[in-house]
Amino acid sequence: MIHYNSERMAIFIDGANLYAAARALGFDIDYRQMLKWVSTRGQLIRAFYYTALLEDQEYSPIRPLVDWLDYNGFTMVTKPTKEFTDAYGRRKIKGNMDIELAIDVMEAANYCQHIMLFSGDGDFRRLIEAVQRKGVRTTVVSTMKSNPPMVADELRRQADNFLELADIAHNFQRSYNRDENSEEAQAAYARRLQASENAAARAAAAGAAASGTGPVTPQTVLAQQADSEAVAMDQAEAAESGEPTVRRRGRPPAGEKTSAA
């Protein structure tokens, strides 16, 4: 990728899409390091992050991430998800941020020379083409190394530059403190535990819906990126320790049976 240090840049992160790409590649993102890395490639004017939130949940694992980003250099664009019933009577959750992202990109094209989009959604091809006609250079960040590839071919072809997420992940991949008594480790454990319970609730709800024994409610259906940090932490710690499963306090690893006292 060709970059110029004098260019005025803005980055736009499709939260759900980037989360899915990073998860497919098996790593978690350190957003503080991401800002530092982007800042080395031009004059970073603004960093936007887009995500939809379930407002009626007592606890949302994505909320701490949203709050942290809001306090640490990102412009957060969020909206509540919408619930609707499809033709088969099933309750669905919808939270699309494409319009909000497209409007902000078009506005940024008036004062930026380079737009960096963290998404592989093919719906943004026309958006990229539109800002290019304004004389703005464009870079798309996503991955082709997942199965299936996360980036649409038409989007990759349209952009001036394409960055493979797997090739640049080392610049902003999160690392963790292995000390179980540290505050960070305690917080990570709490997030993993919450994500595990959320996953169990989703599985139970999906089973109930498949068998016709009950409806899927918004409380049991989380946004796709809801447990991103917790799941990625499990994967990272398992890979680092060489153990097939991260042992949780008070619980045996999956598949291990406990003996009666």
N, C-alpha and C positions, 0 to 999 in steps of 0.2 A: 504493500500500500504506500502510495506517495502522499506525504503530508508536509505541510508548511507551518512552521512555528508562528507565523504572523496571522494565520487564518483565524477568524472568529468562528467558534464552533458551538453547536448545541447538540446534546444527545437526548434521544427519546427512547424510553425503555417500555416495551410492552411486557408488563410484569408476568402475566400468565404464560406468555410464549417463551420468554427468557427462562423462567423457572422450569418449564417442561424441557427445554433444550439442555440446561445445566443438569437436570436430574437424569436425562437420557445419557449424558456423558459421565455421570457419577461424581459430580463435585458440587460444592456450595460456593456462593459468591461472597467475597468481602467487598461491600460497596464502597467502603472508605478507600481501599486500594484501587478500586475501579476509577474513582474520581481522580486519583493521583496519576494513574496510567493515562487516562484520556487527556489530562492537563499537559502531559509531555508531548502531545501530538497537535497542539494548537492552543489558542486562547479560549478556554472554556467559558462561555457566557452563561449558559443555563443547562441544568440536567433535570429532565422531566421523567417521572415514574408514574405509570398508569395501572390501576388495579380496581376491581369491583369488590365490594365488601357486603357480607351478610349482616345486616343491621340488627336482626332480632336474636342473635346469639348471645348467650351470657358470657362466653369467652371465645375469641377468635384468635387462633395462633398467628394469623397474619398481622394482627393489630400492633403487637410490639415492633415488628419490622417497619410497618408504615410510620409509626411514631418516631422511631429512630431515624429513618430516612428524612423525615420532615425537619428534624433538628440538626441534620448533618449535611446540608448543602444541596438536597434534592427538592425540587418543586413537585409536590404530590398532587396528583389529579385522581380523585376517587369518586365513586358514586355507588349508591346502594343497588344491590341486585334486584331483579324483578322476578316475581313468581307467577307462573301461569299454568294452565292445564291444557295438555295437548288433545288431539282428536280422540285418543284412546283413554282419556280420563286420568292420565298420569300427570303428577305435579312436576314441573320443570323449573329450573333456576337459570336465569339469563343475566349475564353481566358483560356486555360488549363495550369496549372503550375505543373502538376504531374511529368514530366520528370526532371524539374529543382530541385524540392524537393527531388526526389529519388537520383539524383546524389550527392547532398550535404549531404544527410544522409549517403550514402556509404562512402564518404570522411571523414565525422565526426566519423565514426565507427573506424577509425584508431587511433584517439586520445581521444575518449570519452568512458566512461564505461556505460553510461546510456543515452538513447535517449528517449525524451518525444515528442510525436506527437499529436498535437491538430487537429484532423481530424477524421471523421468517414467513410471515403471513403474506400470501400472494395478493391479497386485497390491496396492499399498499403499493403495488406496481405503478398504478396511475398517479398516486401521490408523489412517488419518486420522480416520475416523468414530469409532473407539473413544476416541481421546484427546480429541476434541471433546466427547464425553459426560462427560469428566472436567473440563470447563471450560477446556481448553487451546486457545489460538488456534493456527492452523496456516497455514504458508506453504509453497507448493511452488515450486521454482525449476527450470525446464526451458525448452524452446523449442518453439514452433509454427512457427518460420520456417525450419526445415530441411525437406528433402524426402526421405522423409515426415516429418511432425511427430514429435518425440521424446516428447512428453507425451501420455498417454492422456486422452481426453476426460472419462472418468468421474472420474479423479483430479483434474483441473483443476476440475471442477464441485464436488467434495466439499470441497476446501480453502477456508479462509476467504479466503486471498489467493493469487493466482498471479503470479509475477514472470517476465517473459520474459527469458531469459538473454541474448539479443542486445541488449536494452535496457540491461542493467546491466553488460555485459561490460567497459565502459571503466573501471569501478571496480577491477577486478582482472585486467586483461589484461596479460600479460607483455610487457616491452620488452627489447631485447637490445643489448649493446655491439657496435658495428660494427668495433671494432679487432680484426683477426685475430690480433694478437700477445698479446691479453689472455688471462688464465687462463680467463675465462668462455668466450671464443670457442674456445679450444683444447678445453675440455670439451664444448662444444656440437658441435664437429666430430666428436669421438670418439663422441658419442651418435648423431649422424646416420649416421656410418659403420656403427656397430653395427646401427642400425635398418635400414639398406640391406641389410646382409648377412642380417639376420633375414627381411626381406621376400623376398629372393631364395630363401632356404631354404624359406619357406612356399610360394612359387610353384612351386618344384621339387617339393615334396612333394604339392601339390595336383594338379600335372600327372601325377605318378606314380600317385596314387590314381585319377585319372580314366581313365588308360590301362590300369590294372591291373598296372603294372610294379613296384609296391612299396607298402608300407603307410605311412600317416602316423603318425609317432612323436611322442611328447610333446616331444622335443627340437626338432622342426621346427614345432610348433604352439604359438604363444605365446598368452597371454591377450589379449583384445581390446585392453586398454589398455596392453600391454607397451611399445610404442614411442611413447607419446603425446607425450612431450617432444620427441623427435627429429623426428617428423613435423611437429609444430606449429612447431618452430623453422625447418624448411625452408620452410614456407608463409609464416611471418612475414618471414623474410629475403628471400624471393623477392618478396613484396608490397612490402617497403620499398625494395628495390633497383630494382624495375621489371624485373628479369630474369626470363625464363620459368622458369629452373632455377638453383638455387644451385650454383655451381661448387665441386666438391670438390678438394682438393689432390691432384695426381698423377693425376686422372681427368678426362677431358673430360666436358662436360655430356651428358645423355642425347640421343641422336640425332646427335651430332657425331662424325665419323669422323676418326681420326688418320691422317696420311700416313706412308708408309714413309720411313725415314731414307735 
